[in-house]
Amino acid sequence: MSLASPAPVAPSIDPAALRLSVAPMMDWTDSHCRVFHRLLAPHARLYSEMVHANAVIHGDRERLLGMDPVEHPVALQLGGSEPALLAQAARIGADWGYDEINLNCGCPSDRVQAGRFGACLMREPGLVADSVAAMVAASATAARPVPVTVKCRLGVDDDHDYDRFRAFVDTVAEAGCGIFIVHARNAWLQGLSPKENREVPPLRYDWAYRLKRERPDLQVVVNGGIADAEEATAHLAHADGAMLGRAAYHTPYLLHRLDVAWFGGQLQPRAELLRAMRPYVEAQLARGVFLKHISRHLLGLFANERGGRAFRQVLSEGAHKPGAGWALVEEAIAITESFAQPAVQDA
Ligand SMILES: Cc1cc2nc3c(=O)[nH]c(=O)nc-3n(C[C@H](O)[C@H](O)[C@H](O)COP(=O)(O)O)c2cc1C
């Protein structure tokens, strides 16, 4: 019998807690945004913006990692490719109270490529495995060990080889990662902007489904291009969860619909959900936060509803003015409510 202690394995995540999640999005999924999404979707798993491991170690942690207790469960997404630094950052994130540490293997921006992390890591499964092993070991020493997960693409550039994708996953899984969020398209590292890289390379959900079929012990969450409740629900027949990015941000009521449909409860009207933000908003204003930093995340709440454009306009124009406070939000809600008044009498 070997006396060497077995390599630590990261804790797993309860399947129900993986079903619905909101993607990590730079400049979008900050703490204010996550508090809003939490009110809409009590069962969703939320992800931070990507933070580079170096920034976690050397930067202003309160600014980079600060969160509100209502956000849980919330994951910290790390960028980086140096196992020792990622391990240190993972431990800091676990100690800070994050419920999961996620490694970004999917971001295609030039800045990220220059730093040799993000999507180009799809070509370096050994390095990702070393990083994951170090992160799992570091997280295991935290007071509360947390799962280490990976968000990846199917490949980069012209890799259209399912076996290569699965080999990447197998190598990383062996290092202790049991949960993969698959943005189900390639990243093209040359010639496409990050935005185009979320739209142009074709989606291949079937690869994520096949991975789940062939590796049933892994938890596989599908991401990419999920636009509505029907599409999101369809993924649950083939994978452990659906992660929504842009649709969740631009039409956040969708999160509420999905939460109620998948976990039960009563649909709440948009205005009521928004009014639940009031104590948070007022506490933030009292701390010197400007309304515009919170209200920008709320603009899509009434998307596709009568009064939705006016709601957006009132909030986006007014929130920049000095002294803007909760009264402005009420003003915007009132507009939508005036549209919702029943017609006096159909002619
Ligand atoms: C504004 C924006 C910022 C993003 N930032 C990140 C990021 O920091 N880390 C990451 O893994 N993906 C990032 N993504 C990609 C999303 O997490 C997601 O994989 C992608 O948008 C596809 O999902 P969707 O079609 O549901 O939006 C970002 C996407 C957007 C729109």
The ligand as an SDF file (V2000), in Angstrom:
LIG
                    3D

 31 33  0  0  0  0  0  0  0  0999 V2000
  -19.5260   41.4420  -22.2800 C   0  0  0  0  0  0  0  0  0  0  0  0
  -19.0430   40.0270  -22.1580 C   0  0  0  0  0  0  0  0  0  0  0  0
  -17.9650   39.7360  -21.3580 C   0  0  0  0  0  0  0  0  0  0  0  0
  -17.5070   38.4050  -21.2120 C   0  0  0  0  0  0  0  0  0  0  0  0
  -16.4940   38.1420  -20.3280 N   0  0  0  0  0  0  0  0  0  0  0  0
  -16.1740   36.8410  -20.0720 C   0  0  0  0  0  0  0  0  0  0  0  0
  -15.2740   36.4990  -19.0200 C   0  0  0  0  0  0  0  0  0  0  0  0
  -14.7680   37.3470  -18.2760 O   0  0  0  0  0  0  0  0  0  0  0  0
  -14.9710   35.1900  -18.8510 N   0  0  0  0  0  0  0  0  0  0  0  0
  -15.5300   34.1980  -19.6290 C   0  0  0  0  0  0  0  0  0  0  0  0
  -15.2550   33.0250  -19.4310 O   0  0  0  0  0  0  0  0  0  0  0  0
  -16.3880   34.5030  -20.6180 N   0  0  0  0  0  0  0  0  0  0  0  0
  -16.7310   35.7890  -20.8250 C   0  0  0  0  0  0  0  0  0  0  0  0
  -17.6760   36.0800  -21.7720 N   0  0  0  0  0  0  0  0  0  0  0  0
  -18.3010   34.9650  -22.5150 C   0  0  0  0  0  0  0  0  0  0  0  0
  -19.5530   34.4700  -21.7820 C   0  0  0  0  0  0  0  0  0  0  0  0
  -19.2320   33.9680  -20.5060 O   0  0  0  0  0  0  0  0  0  0  0  0
  -20.2570   33.3840  -22.5990 C   0  0  0  0  0  0  0  0  0  0  0  0
  -19.4000   32.2750  -22.6970 O   0  0  0  0  0  0  0  0  0  0  0  0
  -20.6020   33.8530  -23.9960 C   0  0  0  0  0  0  0  0  0  0  0  0
  -21.1870   35.1470  -23.9830 O   0  0  0  0  0  0  0  0  0  0  0  0
  -21.5760   32.8700  -24.6700 C   0  0  0  0  0  0  0  0  0  0  0  0
  -22.7640   32.7660  -23.9430 O   0  0  0  0  0  0  0  0  0  0  0  0
  -24.1000   33.5700  -24.3840 P   0  0  0  0  0  0  0  0  0  0  0  0
  -24.2920   33.2800  -25.8410 O   0  0  0  0  0  0  0  0  0  0  0  0
  -25.1720   33.0160  -23.5140 O   0  0  0  0  0  0  0  0  0  0  0  0
  -23.8370   35.0290  -24.1560 O   0  0  0  0  0  0  0  0  0  0  0  0
  -18.1310   37.3770  -21.9240 C   0  0  0  0  0  0  0  0  0  0  0  0
  -19.2250   37.6860  -22.7510 C   0  0  0  0  0  0  0  0  0  0  0  0
  -19.6890   38.9820  -22.8590 C   0  0  0  0  0  0  0  0  0  0  0  0
  -20.8900   39.2780  -23.7210 C   0  0  0  0  0  0  0  0  0  0  0  0
  1  2  1  0
  2  3  1  0
  2 30  2  0
  3  4  2  0
  4  5  1  0
  4 28  1  0
  5  6  2  0
  6  7  1  0
  6 13  1  0
  7  8  2  0
  7  9  1  0
  9 10  1  0
 10 11  2  0
 10 12  1  0
 12 13  2  0
 13 14  1  0
 14 15  1  0
 14 28  1  0
 15 16  1  0
 16 17  1  0
 16 18  1  0
 18 19  1  0
 18 20  1  0
 20 21  1  0
 20 22  1  0
 22 23  1  0
 23 24  1  0
 24 25  2  0
 24 26  1  0
 24 27  1  0
 28 29  2  0
 29 30  1  0
 30 31  1  0
M  END
$$$$
